[in-house]
Amino acid sequence: MDKKVRVRFAPSPTGGLHLGGVRTALFNYLFAKKNNGTFVLRVEDTDQNRFVEGAEQYIVDCLNWCGIAPDESPNKPGAYGPYRQSERKPSYDKFAAQLISDGYAYYAFDTPEELEAKRKEIPNFQYGQATRMQMRNSLTLTLSEVEELLAAKTPHVVRIKVPEDEIVHFNDLIRGDVSFETSLVDDKVLLKADGMPTYHLAVVVDDKAMEISHAFRGEEWLPSAPIHILLWKYLGWENDMPAWAHLPLILKPDGHGKLSKRDGDRLGFPVYAMNWTDPKTGDVTKGFKEMGFLPEAFVNMLALLGWNDGTDQELFSLKELEDKFSIERISKAGAKFDFEKAKWYNHEWIKSESAERLAPSVKVALQKAGIEVEDEKFLNTVIDLIKDRCNLLPDFVAQSGYFFTSPAEYDVNAVKPKWSAEKADFFNAFAEKLTLTDAVSEETAFKALAEEKGFKPGELMLPFRIMLVGGKFGPGVFDIAVLLGVEETKTRIAKAVNLFNI
């Protein structure tokens, strides 16, 4: 590539981080790593009305959890700071003034009431070529009137003056040639009444100042592209403009429309990376982390929402993604979100992880369920035995709780219809002979005693499982017994036989 790769993830600190935002960050990160570039986190906090306390740190925590920490950020400044837009305010004023001076922008003094009246008067009102000369701005007022209004600190905004009847072209790295007719583009606000820039001005000024080489952002920003292209041109920076890549949308499971938080609420799955607590209401929106996803699985799943490496491979480590990622393999079409598929990724990653890696998370899940674990080695053995049965980390509680505490409830109805005094006698006799040196030997002894007592082993396996576990689930029943040990297994058999005899 001709120039050094510098990419940025530029979220607004207004609430939880949607998985679409995390995917944008991920693709920026992967592209930077693939090309020995720099991944920048820039916080776009110019909309003070929507700013939420704690949201910036939450964004940082999400990126860290995913393993895609930025190379430069407000917490890790480089040579291109500040990394919060609110701290870059003077630069925006200067360039807004330059655009006005060069005739590419203008002051607009319209009050909210005047704008509302115009919206009622004109259906689908847009402030632009067709209407700007009907409004109260520096194009319709005299120079002295404008100067008086500015001197009196009359509230105003600065708008771009979009040219008439032009075609704005640019090459999108995903979509190819994209063009817009300027007659369909309105005069966007560049500088707000509070002196803060809008996204349109700030993103261009900051990308230039930070020497951003490639701009990855969601497809929903495509309609804003002509404004940004014009600003790069009007500010004389056309040759420094980053290459654009508008990422496909993440769609609802039915494929109809962009996935939203409401869809997650309605269908029972998270759309945020981590739990988000609204500081005003205290409402908690659940995230993938707290639901029990491993970060490796979450990142793997996100990467394949709109990208693939051209093979049938579905499981990728972050390092593999860094090595194989390419813009050419990003799809133009939206990607449907499938929560069942997301859980499949997590299941596969849980299966492939070592017990030592899973143990801290499993221990926390067990503690939340009131189960304290003292023996780390025992926990690791249990994890290895049951991890194939777990889709989410909380599944370890149901699948392993009986190893640490005796079942509080038993599926009695699964046993009692075929229970008999003879079966009770069998289990009492079996308990007396328990050695539990290994699962294979114990199963052989079990089957031999069954034959001696006139039973088919299959008639006795389910009652034995329910004695140890409480229900019809779990790994091999003799593996369970060996881990529980002779005394605990005997205790559970005796307790259950008494219960089944009632």
C-alpha positions, 0 to 999 in steps of 0.5 A, a space after each residue: 500500500 502507498 501510505 501507512 495504514 491507519 484506521 479508526 473506530 469512532 463510536 459515540 459514548 451514548 449507551 451500550 455497544 451494539 454488536 454491529 459496532 463491535 464488528 466495525 471495530 473488529 474489521 478495523 482491527 483485523 485490517 490494521 493487523 493484516 497490514 502492519 497498521 495502527 488501530 485508533 479509538 476516537 471517541 465522538 462525544 460532540 453530541 452533548 445532549 446524548 452523552 452518557 456518563 460511563 459509556 466511554 469506559 464501557 466501550 474500552 472494556 468491550 474492546 478489551 474483552 474482545 481482545 481487540 484493544 486499540 493502539 491509540 486511544 484516549 487512554 493510550 495517546 499517540 502523536 495524533 491526539 486528542 482522541 476525544 472530539 470534545 477536546 478538538 473543538 477549536 479546529 472545527 471552528 477554524 475549518 467551518 470559518 474557512 468553508 464560509 469564507 470560500 463560499 462552501 458553507 453559510 450561517 443559518 439563523 432559523 429558529 426551531 419554530 421557523 423550521 417547524 413551521 416550514 416542515 408543516 408548510 412543505 411536505 418532506 421538507 429538506 433544507 437545501 437547494 430548493 428551499 435555502 433562499 426561503 430561509 433566514 441565513 447568510 445567503 438571504 440576509 445582507 452582510 451587515 445583517 449577518 454581522 449584527 446577528 453574529 455580534 449579538 450572539 444570535 443562535 445559529 448553525 453553519 450549513 454546507 452549501 451543496 452544489 446543484 446538479 452535480 454527480 459525486 463519485 467515489 470508489 467503495 472498497 466493498 461496493 465499487 463505484 458509488 455515485 450520488 446526485 447532489 440535487 437529492 442531498 440537503 445542506 447538512 449542519 456542520 457546526 451546531 448552535 452550541 459550537 460543537 461540530 456535527 459528525 459530518 464536519 468532525 469526521 472529515 477534520 479528524 480523519 485528516 488530522 489523524 492521517 486515517 488511510 481507510 474508513 470502515 463504517 456501516 452501510 447506514 452511513 452511505 447517504 452521508 458519503 457525498 457530504 463528506 466527499 464534498 468536504 474533503 474537496 472543499 477543504 483542499 484535502 481531496 488527495 488525502 481522503 481515506 479509502 472508503 469501505 461501507 460494511 453490510 448491515 447485520 440483519 434481523 433473524 428473518 432478514 427484514 431490516 437492521 438488527 436492533 436492541 428491540 429485536 433482541 428484547 423481543 426474541 430473547 438474545 443479546 445485541 450488546 457485547 457486554 451488560 449495559 446499565 443505564 445510569 439514569 434508570 438503572 435498567 440492565 441490558 444483557 450482553 454476550 459476555 454475561 450470557 456466557 459467551 467466550 470472547 473468542 467465540 463472540 469475535 469468531 461469530 462476528 467476523 463471519 457476519 459478512 466475511 469469509 475466507 473463501 473456504 468452508 472453515 468456520 472456526 477461527 482464532 483471532 490470530 487466524 483472522 488477522 492473517 486471513 482477513 481481506 476487504 475483498 472477501 467482505 460481502 455487499 449483502 446484509 448478514 442475517 443474525 442467527 442466535 442458534 448459530 452464535 451458540 454453536 460457535 460458543 459450544 465449539 469454542 468451549 469444547 476446544 478450550 482447556 479446563 484451565 482456561 475455562 475454570 475461572 469463568 466456570 468457578 464464577 458461574 458456580 459461585 453465583 449459584 451458591 456452589 463454592 469450589 475448593 479443589 481446583 484439580 477436581 474442578 478441572 477434571 469435572 470441566 473436561 468431563 462435561 464441557 462437550 455438553 455446554 453451549 454457554 458458560 452458565 450451562 456448567 452449573 446444571 451440568 456439574 452442580 451435582 459433583 459439588 452438592 448432592 441433588 436437591 431434587 430427583 426425577 422420581 417419576 422417571 423411576 417409580 413406575 418400574 421400581 421394585 423391591 428387587 431393584 432396591 435389593 440390587 442397588 443395596 448389594 451394588 453399593 456394598 461391593 463398590 470399589 470405583 477404581 475406574 469406570 470400566 471395572 465398575 461398569 463390568 461389576 455392575 453388569 455382572 451383578 445385574 445378570 446375577 440378580 436377573 436384570 438387564 443392565 439397561 433396566 438399572 442404568 437410568 435409576 443409577 444415573 438419577 440416584 447420582 445426578 437427580 435427572 436424566 442427563 450428564 456424562 457416563 454414569 460410571 465416570 460420574 461415580 468414580 469422580 464422586 468417590 465410594 462414600 459419596 456414591 454409597 450415600 447417594 444410592 442409599 438416599 435415593 433408594 429410600 426415596 424410591 421406596 416411598 
